[in-house]
Amino acid sequence: MLIIVLLIILSLLLALGFLVAFFWAIRDGQYDDDYAPAVRILFEESQQTNSK
């Protein structure tokens, strides 16, 4: 019975760790825009760069 309680506590700590990592990634801006960088290469640049 003790091992079941220990496994439940460990699984809750692991889930809490993943939840903290998820909120940290959101706060850090990792999920801000995940669509535009993938398709940016498909469009031509509208501005021409002048190199002298």
C-alpha positions as CSV (number, residue, x, y, z in Angstrom):
1,M,0.0,0.0,0.0
2,L,2.9,2.3,0.7
3,I,4.2,2.0,-2.8
4,I,0.9,3.1,-4.3
5,V,0.9,6.2,-2.2
6,L,4.6,6.8,-3.2
7,L,3.8,6.4,-6.9
8,I,0.8,8.8,-6.7
9,I,2.9,11.4,-5.0
10,L,5.7,11.0,-7.6
11,S,3.2,11.2,-10.5
12,L,1.7,14.3,-9.1
13,L,5.1,15.9,-8.7
14,L,6.0,15.0,-12.3
15,A,2.7,16.4,-13.5
16,L,3.3,19.6,-11.6
17,G,6.8,19.9,-13.1
18,F,5.3,19.6,-16.6
19,L,2.7,22.2,-15.8
20,V,5.3,24.6,-14.5
21,A,7.4,24.0,-17.7
22,F,4.4,24.7,-19.9
23,F,3.6,28.0,-18.2
24,W,7.2,29.0,-18.3
25,A,7.3,28.3,-22.1
26,I,4.1,30.4,-22.5
27,R,5.5,33.3,-20.5
28,D,8.8,33.1,-22.4
29,G,6.9,33.6,-25.7
30,Q,7.6,30.2,-27.3
31,Y,4.0,29.8,-28.5
32,D,3.4,33.3,-29.7
33,D,3.4,32.7,-33.5
34,D,4.0,29.2,-34.7
35,Y,2.4,29.5,-38.2
36,A,4.1,32.5,-39.9
37,P,7.8,31.4,-39.6
38,A,6.9,28.1,-41.3
39,V,5.3,29.7,-44.3
40,R,7.5,32.8,-44.5
41,I,9.9,31.1,-47.0
42,L,7.0,30.6,-49.4
43,F,6.4,34.3,-50.0
44,E,8.6,36.7,-51.9
45,E,10.0,39.7,-50.1
46,S,8.3,42.9,-51.0
47,Q,11.2,45.2,-50.1
48,Q,14.3,45.2,-52.3
49,T,17.6,45.6,-50.5
50,N,20.2,48.0,-52.1
51,S,23.7,46.8,-51.9
52,K,26.5,49.2,-53.0
